[in-house]
């Protein structure tokens, strides 16, 4: 039996446990970000090297540096989202700024052996851009938003007075739903049941109009220090220490209204507003090797540890309900039940580990890079999404917390799987100008075959390099599929929207060697 309600709505006083299964892939299911050069070749950097992006993919690639370099990478994202919900289509757009790897690489040559060298990088990048807007709407004669609260209250074993207490266990769900009469107890055949007001409309064979708008902002950033050593221009080894920084904010507005002409069916309208923020930082590591069995062949292997992130969530909600028979309007905020303060949760989340196997073929690979004619390169990446884990960050952990996070981790293991990602790209060099093309595919992280999700990227770009100065310009067209659940129910199948996102990403990188 599904336990999403437990995972979404277990609260005590002003402490909340609001992590849900979707949080497990928010910080792992996104395309590889990089410099304009790297993005133009599909993001493949597992064996190529010679780019600051190697700091975040395979740090052994830093070993190709023998001089110093400064790089800056601004970007601009164009979002176009389409959603299908209950056979109704909705489209909306939102654009945003972003940036890729920006920082310094310092190369150290060996004065006694020119085939040995080392390199150090200090960089920051935006790993994921959360600036987006998703909206969908449709007619639903199958289920109501209120049913999740009715299920929760019915299974809680608590009385109405206990749920409406100032220190309610359910300040974001059952408590406001009971206070505003979105749900109530009724007698059916002599049995007391919990029922949502909109369910009377469903029972009459009518449909509810539902509208969901979710606006997100912020990003995931990573400050990193990488080091690599080159041995005889054959074997390269490197490591990166990363500090991920999370800043995520969402506002969700869900509306549900009566579509019938009946003015005495107990329900007219409800609007639920949820404001949620996540802040925090963490630590991770990356290690990698690159081997050149021949001058023109490069083989790379990299392992990314999980990111162990110490996060803090804050949350406030409000609910307005207009009921009929008699006609009346009710409004309440979650802070009524949380001592007039936003709810807070502090926890530790670990992201999945990654493994990357890569190969490159360089045309005319010689010491003088100005005479190289180009390359083709490819990465195969495995990401173990089912390995995400949550745990409490409180000094004293209660048994309720232990049980909660155990159940949450079990849902993550059950609902997600490891996926394989593929990146491919190439470059042709014409003296000081370069032309590049790339492709990337990110597989479905969901175990349930009904949930279709993947990301495909097509990219192309141009580059200019002359006398230590370089500038690159790239356009990446990303096509994504995903699913969105406006609410989750335990006792029957959930309704969800299918999402199709078209994202254009314009990336520029400028830098110079010194």
N, C-alpha and C positions, 0 to 999 in steps of 0.2 A: 504494500500500500504506500502511496506517495506521502511524503511528510513535509511538503513545501510550506504548509502553514506554520508548522513548528519552527521551521528554519527562518521564515520571514518575520514572524511576529511573536517571539518570546522576549518579554520585557520585564524588568524589575526596577521600580522607582524611576530615577532618571538615567539608569544604565540601560542601554539597548543592545540587543543582539540582532542586528538587521542585515547581516551578510546573507546573500542568497546564492544559489548555484551559478548565476550569470557572472558574479564577481570573479569566479575562478578563471574565466577566459578573458575578462576585460583587460588584464595585464599580460596576456600571452598570445591572443589571436589577432595579430596585426602584422602588416607587411614589414619587411626589413627596410629601415631608413638608412640613407647614406648621402654621400656627396653627389653632385650632379653627374659626375663621371660614373660613379657606382650605380646610381639609379638608372642611368641610361642603358646599362648592361644587365638590367633585371634585378640588381641587388646582389649579384654573385660576387663574392669576395673571399671565398674559403681557401683559394689557392693562388690567387693572382698577386696580392700584395701591392706595395708601392702606393698606397692610398690611406689616408687617415681613417677611413671607414673600417680598415682592418682591426682597429682597436676594439670594435664592437662585434666583429664576426670571427676572425681568426687572427689573434695578435701576432702570430708568427710572421704575418705579412708585413709587419713593421720592419722586419729584418732586411728588407730590400732597400731601405733608406740608408744613404751614406752622406747626405747633406741635411741641412735644416729647412723647415718649411712651416709657413703659417697659412691657415685655411679658414675661410668663412663661408657659410652655406645658408642663405635665406631661401624661403619657399613660400608659395601661395597655393592654397587648396580651394578647389571649386567642387562643392557637393551638390548632387542632384539625386534625391531619394524618391523611390516609388514603393508604395506599399499596397498590398491586396489583403483586405480584411472582410470576411463574410461576403465575398464576391463584389466588394466595392473597392475601386482604385483611387488612390490619393497620391499627389506629387508635391514635393516641397524642396526648397533649395536653401543652402547656407554656405557661405564662403568664410575662409579664415586664413590667417598667417601661420607660418610654421618655420622650422629651421632644421637643418641636418648637422652633421659633425662639424664643429668649429673649434679650432685650437691650434696647438703647436706639435710638431714632430722634430726631435733633435737626433740627428745621425752622428755616430762616432766611428770614424774609420780607424783601423789598426795601422799605425805607421810602419810596422814591421812586416805585416802581411796584408796586402790590399784585398785578399779574398775573405778577410774576417772583419766583422763590424758589429755594432750594436746600435739600438735606437730606443728612444724614450718618447712617448706621446702623452700629452695632457689635453683632454678634449671634453666637450659637452655636446649633447645632441638631444633632440626631442624624439624619443623612441616611439611614442604614440600620440596622436592628436585626437582629443575627445570632443572637439568643437563640432557639433552636429545637431540636427533637428529631425525628429521622426514624428509623423502624424498619420493616423489612419482612423477611419470611421466607417460605420456600416450598421445594418439592421440585424439584430440578433434575437432569434426566437428560441434559442437553445439554452442560454445561461445568462446570469446576471452578475455584475460586479459585487453585489451585496452578498452573494452566496458564500464567498470565502469567509466573511465575517460571521455569517450564520453557522457555518460548519465549525469554525473556531470556538465560538461561544458554546455551541451544543456539546462539544467534546471536552470543554474545559472543566466541567463538574462544578462550576462556580455559579452563584446566584447573580441576579442583575445588580443588586446592591454591592456585591463584592467586586464586580467588574467596573462599576462606576465609582469605586472608592478613589480618593485623591491619589493614592499610590497604586493605581490599577496596574495589573500585569499587561494590559493590552491598550495602552494609551493612543495607539495609532490605528487601531482596527476595531475590535469589538466594542470598546468603551465609547468612542464617538458614534459608532453605528447605532448603539442602543440609545444613547443620549438624544440623537436626532431622529429616532424612530425609523431609521433605514432598515433595521431589523427589530423584531419583537417576538415575544412568546405568544402562541395561539393554541387553542384547544381543538384538536382534530380527532373525532371519534373517542372523546374522553381522554386522549393522550396529549400532553403538553409538548409542543414542538416549537422549534425556532424557525422563523420564516422571514425572508427579506421582503420588504414592501414591493419591489419590482416583480417578485415572483407571481403576484396575483395577475399581472399582465401576461406573463408567460403561460400561466394556467388557463387563461382565457383564449389561448391560441394567438395572441397578439405578439408583436415584436417590440423590442426596445431599441432606441437609437443610441448608439455608443460612439464616443469620440475620445480619442487618446492623443495627447500631444506631449512629447518628451523632448526637452531641450537640454543638451549636455555641453559642458565647457571644460577647459583645462587641458592637461596633458600629462604624459609620463616622460620624465627627463632622466638623463643619466650622465653624471660626471664620472669620468674614467681616467685612470693612469695605466698606460700599457708599456711593456718592455719586451724587446726581442733581441735575440742574438743570432748572427749569421756565421756559420762555420763553413769556410772554404767555398762559399757560393753554391753549396749543395744541400745543406741541412739548416733549417731555420726553426727556432723554437721561441715561443713567446707566451706571455701571460698578461692578463688585465685584471685590475681591481676596480669594480664599478660601484657607484653609489646611486641607486635609483631614487628619484624624487617624484612623489605622486601628488597631483593636485587635480581632483575630480569634483565636479559639481553637476547636479541634475535637478531639474524641476519637471515634475510629472503632473499633468492635469487630466483627470479622467471624468468625463461627463456621461450621464445616462438619463434618458428621458422617455416619457410615455408617448407612443405614437398613435394610441387609440383616441377616439372621441369621447370615451367614457370619463366623466368628471368625478366619479365617486368610486374609483377602483383602488384607493389608498395610496397611490403614488403618482407624482407628476415629474419630479426632477431631482437629481443629485449631482453634486460636483465635489470631487476629492482632489486636494492639492497637496503634493508631497515634495518638500524641499530637502535635499540630501547632499552632504559634502563629505569628501574623504581627503585627508591630508596625511602625509607620512614620508618616511625615508627608509632606506634599507642598505643592503650590501650584497654583492654577488661576485663571482669570479669566472674568468674564461681562460682556458689554456689551449694551445694549438701547436701544430707542427706543419711544416711544408718541406717536401723532399723533391729534389730535382734529379731524377735518375739519368736524364739527358738534359742538355742545355735548354731545349725547347719544350720540355714537359715538366709540369709542376703538379704535384699531388698534395692535397691538404686534408688535415683532420683537425676538428676543433670540438671541444666539449664546453658547454655553458652550464655552470651550476645553477640551481634555483636562486631566485632573488628572495632573500629573507627580509620582508618589509614590516616595519612597525607602524601600523596605521591607526588613525582615529576617525571615527564617523560621527557626524552630528546630524540630527534629523528633527524637523518639525512638520506637522501636517495640519490640515483643516478640512472640515467636512460640512457641507450645506445640504440639507434635504428639504424639499417641498413635498408635503403629503396632502392627501385629499380625504374627505369624509371623516372629520372636518378638514377644511383647507387651513394649513398652517405651515410656517417656515421655521427651520431650526438651523443653528450654526454653532460650531464649537471648534477649538483648536486643541492640538495634542498637549500644549503646555498647561492646560487645565489639570491634567493628570500627572504632570512631571515637575511640580513645584515651580511653575512659571519659567522653566529653563528648557532649552533644547535637550533632547536625549543624546547621550554620548556613549560610544563603545570604543574600547581600545583593545586591539587584537593583533596577532601576528599572522601574516599570510605568506606562504611560500609558493612561488610560481613553478611551472614545470622546468625540468632540465631539457637541454637541447644537445643534439649531436649533429655535426655537419661534415659530410664527406664531399670533397671537391677535386676537380681536375681542370687544368688549363693547358692549352697548346699555344705557344708564342711563335709567330712567324719571324724567322731570322733573329732568334734570341742571341744577342751578342752583348758584350760589355757596354758598348756605345749605344745607349737607348735611342739616340736620335736616328739610328739606322734600322730600328725594329719597324716592321711593317704592320703589325697588328696582332690580334689574339682572339681566341674563342675560349670561353670558360663556363663552367656549370657547377652548381651546388645541389646536393640532395640533403635535405634537413629533416630530422625527426624531432617532433615536439610531443612530450608525454603529458597532454592536457589533463589526463585523469590523475596526475600526480600532484596537482595543487592541493594545499592543505591550509587549514585555519586552526588557530589555537588562541586562548585568552592571553592578554598581556597585563592582566590584573595581578597585583602582588599576592592576594589571596583568592584562589580559584575555587568556586563553589562546585558542588556535585552537579547542580543544574547546568552550569557552564560546561563542565566536562561532557555531560550527556548531549548538550546542544551541539558542541563542535564535533563530537563523534558522529552524530547523525548527519550533520552537514557534510563532513568528509566522506561519509558513506554514499550520500547522494552524488557528490562530485565523481567518485569512483564509478558509480553506476551509470551516470548520464553522459560522461565524456570518455573520449578515447584518444590514443596517440594518433597523430596524423603525419603525413609525409608531405613536405613542401619541396618545390623544384624551382630553381632559378637558372636562367641561361642567357648569355650575352656575348657580344663580340665587338671588336673595334678595328677599323681600318685607319691607317695613318698616312697622311699626305704631307710630309715635311712638318710644317708647323700647325697643320689642321688635322683634326680627327673626326670621324663619323662613327656613331655607335647605335646599336639596336639591342633590345633585350626583351625577355619574357619571364614571367614568374607565375607560379600556381601554388596556392595554399589550400590544402585539403580540408575536408569536413571534420570538425572536432567532436561532433555529436554521435553517440552510439545509435540512436533511433534513426532509422533510415528515412522516416517521414520528415525529419527536420533537415532541409536542404541548406547547406552553408558551404561556401568556398569563396576564394578571392583570386582573380586573375588580373595580371598587370601586363600591359604592352607599353614599351618605352622606346624613346629615341632621342638622340642628342648630338650636339656638336661641341668640339673643344678646340682651344687655341693655346699653344705653348711656344714661348720664344724668350730666350735670354733670362730665364729664371722666373718669368711671369706666366701665369696661366689663368684662363677663365673658361668655364664650361656652362652650357645651358641645356637643360633636359625637360622634356614633357613626358609625364607618366599618366596613362589612362588606366584607371582601376575599375574593374567590374566585380561587384560583390553580391553574394546572396546570403541571407540570414533569416532568422525567425525572431519574432517578438511576442511575448506573452503579456497581455494587458493585466491579467490576474491568473491565479492558479487555484484549482479545486482538487480536493482529495478524492471525492466519491465518484468522479466520472472523468471522461476525457476532457482535456483542456482545448479551448479555442485559441487560435494564434494567428498573427499576421505574417505573411511572407514578405520579405524586404528585398528590393533590388536597388543597389546603390551604384551610381556612376560618379566617380571622383576623378577630377583632373588635378594634377599636381605639377606646378611649374617650379623647377628647382634651378638655382644658379649657384655656382661655386667660383670664388675668386681666391687666388693665393699667390705667394711668391716664395722662392727659395732664397736662403741667405746663409 
